[in-house]
Amino acid sequence: MDRQISFGQYRIIDNVLFGIILAISETVIITAARKWFPGQLYTVSVSAAIVSIVMMRWGIWSAIHAALAGIIYVAVQGGSAEQLFIYVIGNEFALAALLLIKFAGRDRIRKNVLLTLSYALVVQLLMQTGRGVAAMITGAGAGAILNFITMDALSELFTMLIVFTASRLDGVFEDQKTYLLGLQKEKDFQNGEHENG
């Protein structure tokens, strides 16, 4: 029996899979950094890259992954409640990139290399800025935003590379509803051709 899943079920499965990828990747990266490179000033993270991709696929649903990234980071580091606030609330600033998607359009961002890279960088910078703002709320100095941006500078390049690569893969860096409808139309067209032929 050929059982098809609903669009809602597909969305849940897809978001859960990206959550698992995020959790495993961040845990491995953070653990490796703590064990092998404890003195390094710079960090690398896939959080913004995953959030960027999920945001392109599902829009506001990426808020879950932004929060999850903060929770994982603080949990693996053994951080405080204050750090949890900084990373979870700060990461949610990435959702402002939905405005970029709205005005530039998903297709233009996906097809234009400069827009793809800019979008990825904007998501990363929004997360870093958000963490800085959240840190300032908890009593950090005015330089908190700059500290988060410079400390995580390698992640900016990493995020742009991952998002660029995803944009070249069919169906990965696209609105999933549009993508699935396109696949269905193609399938219907091929079935129609087969029946007529």
BELLIN-V585228 format. One line per field, one symbol per residue. phi: phi as a letter, one per 30 degrees, with the letter a starting at -180 (. if undefined). burial: + if it has 9 or more other C-alpha atoms within 8 Angstrom, else -. Layout:
phi->???
burial->???
//
This chain:
phi->.ccccdddddddddddddddedddeddddddddddcbdcddcbbbceddddedddddbidddeddddeedddeddddidcddddeddddedddeddddddddddjedddddcedddddeeddddddddddddddddddjddddddddddddcddddddddddddddddcdidcbedddddddddddddddddddddd
burial->---------++---+--++--++-+++-+++++--------++++++++++++++++++-+++-++++++++++-+--+---+++++++++++++-++-++---++-+++--+-++++++++++++++++++++++---+---++++++-++++++-+++++++-++----+++++--+------------------
//
